[in-house]
Every structure is written in C-alpha cells, then in structure tokens.
Amino acid sequence: MKFFVRILAAGVLSLHAFFSPTLSLAQETQVTLAGFAFSGDAASLDQRFPYSRAYEKGLEQAGDRAYARIQAQIAAAPPRHLSVAAGMLDELKGRDQAIVTSLVVNSETVSIERFGSLQKLFVLIRAQALFFDFKSMTVIRSYPLSFAYVDVFDRTPTPAEIGSRVQAVYEGAANKPGIFARYAQVLAGATIPAQVPRLLKVTNVTLDASVMASLPDYLKSGPGMAETWAADMVSEAISTRAGVPLIPFTQGYAVGNVFPMRVSDGTVFSLKLPEPDYAISVDLTGIKKIKFGAVAAGESFIYGTYASVKIEQPLMGTTYLNTALKNGETKVVPATQSYVDDFPAYYDSWNGLFTRLATAVATKDMAWVKAAAAAPDIQAQILKTNLLISQCK
C-alpha cells in the first residue's frame, strides 16, 4: 500500500495509530514536531486539497503559520506522556532514535447541494495524528480525527464564504475544537508504549447497492471514495471509543506497505507500514426509512442502517467478532420543509451503529449490542474482542 505524505515547515497533520515491532520506548518519550502535511501524491495536492492549501497559503501571506497555531494548541493542552519539541527534520539525521509527529490531512470534502431554493454547504476534513521513527522510517502510531461543518445559503456561497468555513474547520467553530485543537488533544493523551502492541486495521469494506445510492455525489466521484469514507468512520469510532490506534485504511494511493513522504525541501522519504495482527471487515448491507409519526407540525422518520462486522486474526484463522448489526435514528421533518436531505440522518445512524459497537467493546456494556446484533453469542464475542483491544493499546 502506498500512502503519500507531504510535510510542510509551517504545520502538522493528523494521526492514525500503530507501532513498529522493531521499536522499544519508555513512556516518557521526546517527540519532534514536524510540519503540516497532506497525504497522497505531492504533485496533486492543489487539486485534491484546494481549500486547505489556500487556507495554508493565506496564513503564510498574513505572516502566520499553521505550525505556530498547532504549537499554541499544544501549549494550551500539554501532552501528559510525551515531551514535544519543535525542530527541523535535518537535525534528526544520525540519531540512534528520533520520533517525529505530524498532523496529516487525509481528505478534504467540500460539497454544495441544492434543495429547493436553498443550497447546503458541507465541509469535512479528515486527518490523522501520525508518529514515525525517523531513523528506520517506520510508522509507529496513528490516531484518526475529523471535523465537519454544515451551513445553508439562499444562494450559491462565494469562494470567500467557503474559505471562511474551511478556516472554521481547522480553527474551531460553535465552541467545538477544530482540527488543530483535536490534534493537540490526541497528543495530550498519546503514549508510545515500551511493549510491542498488536496492530488493528480496517482491511476490507463493501457497500450494498442501496447504500451506494443513498450517498451524496461527492462520495461517489472517484474510485474507492465510498469505501474510504466508511473505513474512516469505523476506524475513528473504534479509536475514539476504545482508545486504540489503527493502521490507516489507504485505498487509492497504495502500492506495497510503503508510506512515501515529501518534506518542504523536496526530500522524499518512504515510511514502512506494518501488517495488522487483526483485520476488520465491514459490509454496509442496507438502509431503511420508516415513517414513525405525524402531527400538524410535521412528520418523524426512523432511519435504519444495517451492517456486518468481522474481526479476525488472519494468520491464525481466529475470529473474535462476526455479526450482523442494525441501528436506527429518528429525524423530525417540519411541515414547512419541502425538501428533505436524507443522508445526514443515515450518516447519524451509521455513525451511531459503529460508535455504540465500539463503546460496547470498550466497556462490556451489553445493553445496546444485545438488541442490535444478530449473533446469538454476541456477549461472548464482545468479551473476546475486549481482550483483543487491550492488546492493541
């Protein structure tokens, strides 16, 4: 698999978590803060991240840097287990051991959809907090993170208005931390364990035709985009709720287990991606919209989502979790609303399904999963998966 990353001197990108079997570190670890980075082919950054790149260049023209903003967020929420220092990558050459962290942006989604006389602007940035060993060029840990912003206009939003919403995604909005602050929050609790943990990864994703039909066009505009969206959603739910890193799902730029990285001076490094010990397969099998009630003020609907999830140890042929699941979320549609966008409700249902599954695995609370899972032995499966997760921290 190939996962290209460009690190700029001005900032840091996002993280997904994994560990190199060749590395043994103490809990208190010195980490060098690298720059703001983008994943994928460096030659196509402006095409794949047009608004994020424009935001970054705008900061530089104003005499500001994304790097400085990230440093400020880290200073406001200092890491508890790491000593994070600023520095240039060239200064690390020749060291026996040097750990680097970077905020790596994986995807930028900016979509405008028309609903009657209104136009909805949707902005989503997905990133990861990445750690790698500079000497061996091996990825160590990575934690996924994201931020979404939705706004509605009675006209087509201007490029400046879109840019201001992208800025809000990075810097925060409505009292919610943006990408920079979320990266700092990850660093605040991140550890690099002395022992070698097991590695977890979403390796396979499929979507039923009915699920594909329900997705907005921006998730179907390129090969593998829908699968990557689903894999990132599952990975973030597990990482956040169960507190474990996952090897990133890298469809689209993957050739071998290599993670090429291009720094600001043009130097290219190839990071190694470890093979997972445990593989997660996810199949989004269906959706259903059911009218739940109606009053003079409007109607309510249940948006149901259905999936199958399997977690196994491929080399040993051991299966820990294998079940179909269902979840439903209610949405109220006012009588005055002529056009209904169903996807946000389906997204809430999908996200709720995987978040509740991850919470059940982390806490061993069976209340939701017993009702949602088809497997008759789901309690035993959850307990086995809980032990598996503890080996991945």
PyMOL commands that set and color helices and strands:
alter all, ss='L'
color gray80, all
select helices_A, chain A and resi 42-48+50-61+66-76+89-92+159-171+179-189+209-214+217-219+225-242+343-363+367-372+378-390
alter helices_A, ss='H'
color red, helices_A
select strands_A, chain A and resi 5-8+29-33+36-39+82-86+99-115+118-133+138-153+200-207+258-263+268-272+278-295+298-313+318-334
alter strands_A, ss='S'
color yellow, strands_A
deselect
rebuild
show_as cartoon
